[in-house]
Amino acid sequence: MQKHVLFIQGAGQGAYEEDGKLAEYLQDVLGSEYDVRYPRMPNEEKPEYETWKAQIGEDLSTLNGEVFLVGHSVGGSVLLKYLSEEEMTNTITGVFLIAPPYDESVLQEDSSSKLHKVPSIFFYHSRDDEIVPFSHLTYYAEKLPKATIRKLDGRGHQFDNDLSEIVEDIKGL
């Protein structure tokens, strides 16, 4: 059975095109055993959680079998909030969050009760990220102490379009 990767883009003008390079990288390197889905999120320049949540729910409803969730920047924060609030019917094998900005509204006090159902959560952040401060990773590490934290150097916000660490972690599950 094919494994599915649902990649949620970041926000801002041109984010879909920029993050498309990351999604393409994943598909190329993961190969035909994986089906990388990359939906265009609504109103990327001014994202609203409710509309992105609806899109994620719609995309997840079409997937059967093993699912890996990848979110870049705002897409990572939205995925985390979604997982902490919604009942999941999919088999989520792992969640991979690339440079998600931290906001107090993402994780509520009772978030861990739903997130503990996700077997593996990974965070990736480059110390030289010019968009999301590296310090945001510390907040997530404090809130989710069981998550795997990957601190990187010299990769910037777009990770130089190289997600080799994520590919290694996906294949490792």
C-alpha positions as CSV (number, residue, x, y, z in Angstrom):
1,M,0.0,0.0,0.0
2,Q,1.3,3.4,-0.9
3,K,2.3,5.8,1.8
4,H,0.9,9.4,1.7
5,V,2.7,12.6,2.6
6,L,0.4,15.7,3.0
7,F,2.6,18.8,2.7
8,I,1.1,22.1,4.0
9,Q,2.6,25.2,2.6
10,G,3.7,28.4,4.4
11,A,1.9,31.7,4.1
12,G,2.7,34.9,2.3
13,Q,2.8,36.1,-1.3
14,G,4.4,33.4,-3.5
15,A,4.6,30.8,-0.7
16,Y,2.8,28.1,-2.7
17,E,5.4,28.4,-5.5
18,E,8.4,28.6,-3.1
19,D,7.2,25.6,-1.0
20,G,6.4,23.7,-4.1
21,K,10.1,23.2,-4.5
22,L,10.2,21.5,-1.1
23,A,7.2,19.3,-1.9
24,E,8.9,18.3,-5.3
25,Y,12.1,17.5,-3.4
26,L,10.2,15.1,-1.1
27,Q,8.5,13.4,-4.0
28,D,11.7,13.0,-5.9
29,V,13.8,11.7,-3.0
30,L,11.1,9.6,-1.3
31,G,10.2,7.9,-4.6
32,S,7.2,6.0,-5.9
33,E,6.5,4.3,-2.6
34,Y,5.2,7.7,-1.4
35,D,2.5,9.9,-2.8
36,V,3.2,13.5,-1.9
37,R,0.1,15.7,-1.9
38,Y,0.6,19.4,-2.1
39,P,-2.7,21.3,-2.0
40,R,-2.9,25.1,-2.5
41,M,-4.0,26.6,0.7
42,P,-6.7,29.3,0.5
43,N,-5.7,33.0,0.7
44,E,-2.0,32.4,1.3
45,E,-1.3,36.1,1.7
46,K,-3.7,36.4,4.7
47,P,-4.3,33.0,6.0
48,E,-7.2,32.3,8.3
49,Y,-7.1,29.2,10.5
50,E,-10.7,28.1,9.8
51,T,-10.3,28.0,6.0
52,W,-6.9,26.2,6.2
53,K,-8.4,23.8,8.7
54,A,-11.3,23.0,6.3
55,Q,-8.8,22.4,3.5
56,I,-6.6,20.1,5.6
57,G,-9.7,18.1,6.7
58,E,-10.8,17.8,3.1
59,D,-7.4,16.6,2.0
60,L,-7.1,14.1,4.9
61,S,-10.5,12.7,4.1
62,T,-9.2,11.5,0.7
63,L,-6.3,9.5,2.2
64,N,-6.3,5.9,3.3
65,G,-3.4,4.0,4.9
66,E,-0.3,5.5,6.4
67,V,-0.1,9.3,6.4
68,F,2.8,11.6,7.1
69,L,2.1,15.2,7.7
70,V,4.7,17.9,6.8
71,G,4.2,21.6,7.4
72,H,6.4,24.5,6.5
73,S,6.3,27.7,8.5
74,V,2.7,28.8,9.1
75,G,1.7,25.5,7.6
76,G,3.4,23.8,10.4
77,S,1.7,25.9,13.1
78,V,-1.7,25.3,11.4
79,L,-1.1,21.5,11.3
80,L,-0.1,21.4,15.0
81,K,-3.2,23.4,16.0
82,Y,-5.4,21.1,13.8
83,L,-4.0,18.0,15.4
84,S,-4.4,19.4,18.8
85,E,-8.1,20.2,18.3
86,E,-9.5,17.7,15.8
87,E,-10.4,14.0,16.2
88,M,-8.2,12.1,13.7
89,T,-9.6,9.2,11.7
90,N,-6.4,8.7,9.7
91,T,-3.4,6.7,10.7
92,I,-0.9,9.5,11.3
93,T,2.6,7.9,11.4
94,G,4.5,11.1,11.9
95,V,4.4,14.9,11.8
96,F,7.3,16.9,10.5
97,L,7.2,20.7,11.2
98,I,9.7,22.9,9.4
99,A,10.3,26.3,11.0
100,P,6.8,26.8,12.4
101,P,6.3,30.2,14.1
102,Y,5.2,29.9,17.7
103,D,2.0,31.6,18.8
104,E,0.3,31.0,22.2
105,S,-3.0,30.1,20.3
106,V,-1.4,27.2,18.5
107,L,-1.2,24.9,21.6
108,Q,-3.9,25.3,24.3
109,E,-3.4,23.9,27.8
110,D,-5.2,20.6,26.9
111,S,-3.3,20.1,23.6
112,S,-1.1,17.3,24.8
113,S,-4.1,15.0,25.3
114,K,-4.8,14.8,21.6
115,L,-1.2,15.2,20.4
116,H,-0.1,12.1,22.4
117,K,-2.0,10.0,19.9
118,V,0.5,11.1,17.2
119,P,3.4,8.6,17.6
120,S,6.2,10.9,16.3
121,I,6.5,14.7,16.1
122,F,9.6,16.3,14.7
123,F,10.6,19.9,14.6
124,Y,13.3,21.3,12.2
125,H,14.7,24.8,12.4
126,S,17.8,26.5,11.1
127,R,19.7,28.9,13.3
128,D,19.9,31.4,10.5
129,D,16.2,31.5,9.6
130,E,15.5,35.0,8.4
131,I,11.7,34.7,8.7
132,V,10.9,32.8,11.9
133,P,13.2,33.4,14.8
134,F,15.2,30.4,16.0
135,S,13.9,31.0,19.6
136,H,10.5,29.8,18.5
137,L,11.8,26.3,18.5
138,T,12.5,26.6,22.2
139,Y,8.9,27.3,23.0
140,Y,7.7,24.2,21.1
141,A,10.4,22.1,22.8
142,E,9.1,23.2,26.2
143,K,5.5,22.6,25.3
144,L,6.1,19.2,23.6
145,P,9.1,17.6,25.5
146,K,8.6,14.2,23.7
147,A,9.0,15.8,20.3
148,T,12.3,15.3,18.4
149,I,14.1,18.6,17.9
150,R,16.5,19.0,15.0
151,K,18.6,22.2,15.1
152,L,20.3,23.0,11.9
153,D,22.8,25.6,10.6
154,G,23.1,27.5,7.4
155,R,19.8,26.4,5.9
156,G,17.7,29.6,6.1
157,H,13.9,29.5,6.1
158,Q,13.5,27.5,2.9
159,F,16.2,25.0,4.0
160,D,18.0,25.6,0.7
161,N,15.2,23.4,-0.8
162,D,16.9,20.4,0.8
163,L,14.8,18.3,3.1
164,S,17.3,15.4,3.5
165,E,16.8,15.3,7.3
166,I,13.0,15.0,6.9
167,V,13.4,12.3,4.3
168,E,15.7,10.3,6.6
169,D,13.2,10.7,9.5
170,I,10.2,9.7,7.4
171,K,12.0,6.6,6.1
172,G,13.1,5.8,9.6
173,L,9.5,5.4,10.8
